[in-house]
Amino acid sequence: RNNEFLVISGMMPAEAALYDGAKCKKKFVFGKVKRNTVTWNPFGRFCVLGGYGNLAGDTDFWDISDQSLMTSTRLECVTQCAYAPDGEH
């Protein structure tokens, strides 16, 4: 997709932000969240921000194309998250 990357940084709750890859400038801030995992859809349109392992499992599903939160849920006892190669599952 576009030349972008997402960073979760700082003490919990940490700041999650989307950056322009060419200029390294913030494009969008997801806010202060208790998340430690970023998973990108293979086509780059969607991403999942999750708090797994030592966190409660709170998970946010984002549409990066319009920077909107599609849904949030809690996935307790999850340690990792991944998209299938088709990008839908």
C-alpha positions in Angstrom: 0.0 0.0 0.0 1.2 3.5 0.7 4.5 4.1 2.3 3.2 4.2 5.9 4.0 2.7 9.3 2.3 2.6 12.7 4.1 3.0 16.0 3.0 2.2 19.5 5.3 4.1 22.0 5.6 5.2 25.5 4.3 4.0 28.9 0.9 2.4 29.1 -1.4 3.6 28.0 0.8 4.2 25.0 0.3 6.5 22.1 -0.4 4.8 18.7 0.3 6.9 15.6 0.4 6.4 11.9 3.4 8.0 10.1 4.2 8.9 6.5 7.0 6.6 5.6 8.8 9.1 3.2 8.8 12.1 5.5 8.4 10.4 8.9 5.7 12.8 9.9 2.6 11.9 11.9 -0.5 11.5 9.8 -3.0 10.3 12.4 -3.0 9.6 16.1 -5.1 6.7 17.4 -4.9 8.0 20.9 -3.6 6.7 24.2 -4.4 3.0 24.3 -3.4 -0.2 26.2 -2.1 -2.0 23.1 1.2 -3.7 22.2 0.5 -5.3 18.9 -0.1 -4.0 15.3 -1.3 -6.4 12.6 -1.7 -5.1 9.0 -4.1 -6.5 6.4 -2.0 -8.0 3.5 -3.4 -5.2 1.2 -2.7 -2.4 3.7 -6.2 -1.0 4.1 -7.0 -2.4 7.5 -5.1 -2.8 10.7 -5.7 -4.3 14.1 -4.3 -2.8 17.3 -4.4 -5.3 20.1 -3.3 -5.6 23.7 -2.2 -9.2 24.0 0.0 -11.3 26.3 0.2 -9.4 29.6 -2.6 -7.1 28.6 -6.4 -7.8 28.8 -7.0 -8.5 25.0 -8.7 -5.3 24.0 -8.6 -5.1 20.2 -9.5 -2.3 17.8 -10.1 -2.9 14.0 -9.3 0.2 11.9 -9.9 1.2 8.3 -6.7 3.1 7.5 -8.1 4.5 4.2 -10.5 6.9 6.1 -8.9 6.5 9.6 -12.1 5.2 11.1 -12.6 2.7 13.9 -14.7 -0.1 12.6 -15.2 -2.0 15.8 -13.6 -2.9 19.2 -13.8 -6.1 21.2 -12.0 -7.9 23.9 -10.2 -11.2 23.0 -9.1 -12.6 26.3 -6.2 -15.0 26.5 -5.0 -14.1 23.0 -1.2 -14.0 22.5 -1.0 -13.2 18.8 -3.2 -12.1 15.9 -2.8 -12.4 12.1 -4.7 -11.9 8.9 -5.1 -14.8 6.4 -3.3 -14.3 3.0 -6.7 -13.4 1.4 -6.9 -10.4 3.7 -10.5 -11.1 4.8 -10.0 -13.5 7.7 
